[in-house]
Amino acid sequence: MTGASVNLPEADTDIIAHGADIAAALRAIVPDGVVSDSAGLAAFDGDALTAYRQKPLVTVLPRSAEQVAAVLAYASAHGVPIVPRGAGTSLSGGALPRADGILLSLTRMNRIREIDLENRCVVTEPGVTNLAITRAVEASGFYYAPDPSSQIACTIGGNVAENSGGLHCLKYGLTTNNLLGVELVLATGERLRLGGKAPGAGGLDLLGVVAGSEGLLGVVVEATLRLLPKPPCTRTLLAAFASVPAAGQCVADIIAAGLVPAAMEFMDGRCIAAVEAHCAPGYPRGAEGVLIIDADGLAAEVDHAIVRIAEIARANGATVTEAREEADRARLWAGRKAAFPAMGRLAPDMLCMDGTIPRRALPVVLARMTAMAEDYKLGFCNVFHAGDGNLHPLIIFDVMKPGELERAEAFGAAILRLCVEVGGVLTGEHGVGVEKRDLMPAMFTDADLAQQQRLKCAFDGARLLNPGKVFPTLSACVEGGHMHVKDGRLPFAALPRF
Ligand SMILES: Cc1cc2nc3c(=O)[nH]c(=O)nc-3n(C[C@H](O)[C@H](O)[C@H](O)COP(=O)(O)OP(=O)(O)OC[C@H]3O[C@@H](n4cnc5c(N)ncnc54)[C@H](O)[C@@H]3O)c2cc1C
């Protein structure tokens, strides 16, 4: 295991010793979908949090919910940890495998089962990519609103597990706001349906709990997603600012004026330069920051919103231009979506942070991050979903230079603590995973964390699903009246409990 500052649970050498038996048992369930050779496993050794790498014990690629249920029942009977995986684009290490665990790759479950335009929804398998949903319905005038920048690759199962957002979540919400139902396979192999096409299922909102549960509660094998009609009119403004805090103030003023743009994205001067060099979308090079703002809806309401937004931006000192042609709009947004890859021009390595703050704190937080960068002697760029205060500072460094990775992680942790200090949260959309696990006590009390763990135990008493993620300390499920002890062995006996 290579890695940085987060310690993961020790691998169980007994399970590792039985790797060949486990692979053989999985082959009996999924004959054409088991990878157990070292070269093959290298393709599954991590996700987009690239500082952490670990080959799984074995990878299995089921094609059906029945196969997923059989794999989980087998793992449960033998006490083998399971890490679910979609496309592996998690930025928080959520899909990081375990040396003693089965990696359950859902990418071969990639069929859209039903397009139901009367009920404005689709029913899909978990391995379908986010973008494929919109592609399947756009000719009929519909689309799927959550649009992570990774949408060409990331899967619906991963989106549900991370409660993913994207550029247009300011107006249309995160995955949880667009998720109508799921079928979940529990760690024991039992299958559970939550929600569905009919609204108001009654009972406790377990669907809300599953959205954002980071693969800790069950494996999503089907999702029912809300479709929206394509808005009849969309207009896009580019506002260029001479200072970053002025852009932050502009965002706060737009929201305070009661306007809800469909998207409002910020990039700072360093990011603009990198993106221009990468794909030349035509951003003004001298600007210290730009906001790209979409307004959508009926033409009359869009026209009104665009005039008001432009007024507010100019009052904050911005130069405002509008993308007149569809191709110009597409170019502006393509530049924003290329912000992460463009960072490769500035440094070999990058950490993408993800914290959310109240919008009124934007100017002060942006200024304090600049001061912090000097303390940590590292470069960074600011790119964020400005409308909902969801920051994505990109810390750039070179892992080959001694100490830079550690400094980058410490800088990232300091930014996230600052988010919590000003009344914000540790994650807006990328999840906790491995990356933010040890920061959870900065935001949650012991009582909060204990209650969340009791919920985990209610779904997965043996703690086999994605262990080592999200919770900084493992507590015994017996405290919630539910502990699975197999053959008298306490799971992860060496770990501290509370
Ligand atoms: C360039 C880039 C841009 C990005 N932009 C955005 C963005 O704008 N907004 C945003 O929100 N995120 C963004 N992300 C993060 C990432 O794409 C999302 O978190 C995405 O939802 C992960 O999907 P995935 O299929 O890759 O899941 P993975 O990375 O494979 O897994 C993510 C988590 O989901 C769990 N999981 C996966 N499938 C299932 C399943 N079927 N059942 C249960 N658990 C499962 C895994 O165990 C893991 O904990 C970006 C990532 C990259 C690399």
The ligand as an SDF file (V2000), in Angstrom:
LIG
                    3D

 53 58  0  0  0  0  0  0  0  0999 V2000
  -12.3500   14.9910  -13.2940 C   0  0  0  0  0  0  0  0  0  0  0  0
  -13.3740   14.7310  -12.2350 C   0  0  0  0  0  0  0  0  0  0  0  0
  -14.4250   15.6340  -12.0770 C   0  0  0  0  0  0  0  0  0  0  0  0
  -15.3850   15.4180  -11.0900 C   0  0  0  0  0  0  0  0  0  0  0  0
  -16.4250   16.3000  -10.9690 N   0  0  0  0  0  0  0  0  0  0  0  0
  -17.3860   16.0880  -10.0560 C   0  0  0  0  0  0  0  0  0  0  0  0
  -18.4750   17.0050   -9.9250 C   0  0  0  0  0  0  0  0  0  0  0  0
  -18.5790   18.0060  -10.6430 O   0  0  0  0  0  0  0  0  0  0  0  0
  -19.4010   16.7380   -8.9810 N   0  0  0  0  0  0  0  0  0  0  0  0
  -19.3310   15.6240   -8.1680 C   0  0  0  0  0  0  0  0  0  0  0  0
  -20.2020   15.4380   -7.3330 O   0  0  0  0  0  0  0  0  0  0  0  0
  -18.3000   14.7450   -8.2750 N   0  0  0  0  0  0  0  0  0  0  0  0
  -17.3390   14.9360   -9.1890 C   0  0  0  0  0  0  0  0  0  0  0  0
  -16.2920   14.0500   -9.3000 N   0  0  0  0  0  0  0  0  0  0  0  0
  -16.2170   12.9020   -8.3740 C   0  0  0  0  0  0  0  0  0  0  0  0
  -16.8030   11.5600   -8.8990 C   0  0  0  0  0  0  0  0  0  0  0  0
  -16.8730   11.5610  -10.3150 O   0  0  0  0  0  0  0  0  0  0  0  0
  -18.1660   11.2720   -8.2820 C   0  0  0  0  0  0  0  0  0  0  0  0
  -18.0290   11.0660   -6.8810 O   0  0  0  0  0  0  0  0  0  0  0  0
  -18.8730   10.0540   -8.8970 C   0  0  0  0  0  0  0  0  0  0  0  0
  -20.1930    9.9570   -8.4200 O   0  0  0  0  0  0  0  0  0  0  0  0
  -18.1860    8.7270   -8.6360 C   0  0  0  0  0  0  0  0  0  0  0  0
  -18.7930    7.7640   -9.4840 O   0  0  0  0  0  0  0  0  0  0  0  0
  -18.0120    6.4200   -9.8870 P   0  0  0  0  0  0  0  0  0  0  0  0
  -18.9170    5.6020  -10.7240 O   0  0  0  0  0  0  0  0  0  0  0  0
  -16.7070    6.7410  -10.4740 O   0  0  0  0  0  0  0  0  0  0  0  0
  -17.8670    5.7490   -8.4590 O   0  0  0  0  0  0  0  0  0  0  0  0
  -16.5430    5.1320   -7.7520 P   0  0  0  0  0  0  0  0  0  0  0  0
  -15.4720    6.1500   -7.7220 O   0  0  0  0  0  0  0  0  0  0  0  0
  -16.2260    3.8270   -8.3660 O   0  0  0  0  0  0  0  0  0  0  0  0
  -17.1120    4.8930   -6.3080 O   0  0  0  0  0  0  0  0  0  0  0  0
  -17.4540    5.9770   -5.4980 C   0  0  0  0  0  0  0  0  0  0  0  0
  -18.1220    5.4710   -4.2020 C   0  0  0  0  0  0  0  0  0  0  0  0
  -19.3570    4.8640   -4.5130 O   0  0  0  0  0  0  0  0  0  0  0  0
  -19.3940    3.5060   -4.0580 C   0  0  0  0  0  0  0  0  0  0  0  0
  -20.1610    2.7970   -5.0760 N   0  0  0  0  0  0  0  0  0  0  0  0
  -19.9250    2.7520   -6.4070 C   0  0  0  0  0  0  0  0  0  0  0  0
  -20.8950    2.0640   -7.0150 N   0  0  0  0  0  0  0  0  0  0  0  0
  -21.7600    1.6510   -6.0610 C   0  0  0  0  0  0  0  0  0  0  0  0
  -22.9640    0.9030   -6.0620 C   0  0  0  0  0  0  0  0  0  0  0  0
  -23.5020    0.4230   -7.1890 N   0  0  0  0  0  0  0  0  0  0  0  0
  -23.5820    0.6620   -4.8780 N   0  0  0  0  0  0  0  0  0  0  0  0
  -23.0680    1.1430   -3.7160 C   0  0  0  0  0  0  0  0  0  0  0  0
  -21.9340    1.8600   -3.6610 N   0  0  0  0  0  0  0  0  0  0  0  0
  -21.2980    2.1120   -4.8180 C   0  0  0  0  0  0  0  0  0  0  0  0
  -17.9420    3.1070   -3.9080 C   0  0  0  0  0  0  0  0  0  0  0  0
  -17.7670    2.0950   -2.9270 O   0  0  0  0  0  0  0  0  0  0  0  0
  -17.3060    4.4150   -3.4710 C   0  0  0  0  0  0  0  0  0  0  0  0
  -17.4830    4.5800   -2.0860 O   0  0  0  0  0  0  0  0  0  0  0  0
  -15.3000   14.2610  -10.2540 C   0  0  0  0  0  0  0  0  0  0  0  0
  -14.2440   13.3540  -10.4350 C   0  0  0  0  0  0  0  0  0  0  0  0
  -13.2920   13.5800  -11.3960 C   0  0  0  0  0  0  0  0  0  0  0  0
  -12.1800   12.5940  -11.5470 C   0  0  0  0  0  0  0  0  0  0  0  0
  1  2  1  0
  2  3  1  0
  2 52  2  0
  3  4  2  0
  4  5  1  0
  4 50  1  0
  5  6  2  0
  6  7  1  0
  6 13  1  0
  7  8  2  0
  7  9  1  0
  9 10  1  0
 10 11  2  0
 10 12  1  0
 12 13  2  0
 13 14  1  0
 14 15  1  0
 14 50  1  0
 15 16  1  0
 16 17  1  0
 16 18  1  0
 18 19  1  0
 18 20  1  0
 20 21  1  0
 20 22  1  0
 22 23  1  0
 23 24  1  0
 24 25  2  0
 24 26  1  0
 24 27  1  0
 27 28  1  0
 28 29  2  0
 28 30  1  0
 28 31  1  0
 31 32  1  0
 32 33  1  0
 33 34  1  0
 33 48  1  0
 34 35  1  0
 35 36  1  0
 35 46  1  0
 36 37  1  0
 36 45  1  0
 37 38  2  0
 38 39  1  0
 39 40  1  0
 39 45  2  0
 40 41  1  0
 40 42  2  0
 42 43  1  0
 43 44  2  0
 44 45  1  0
 46 47  1  0
 46 48  1  0
 48 49  1  0
 50 51  2  0
 51 52  1  0
 52 53  1  0
M  END
$$$$
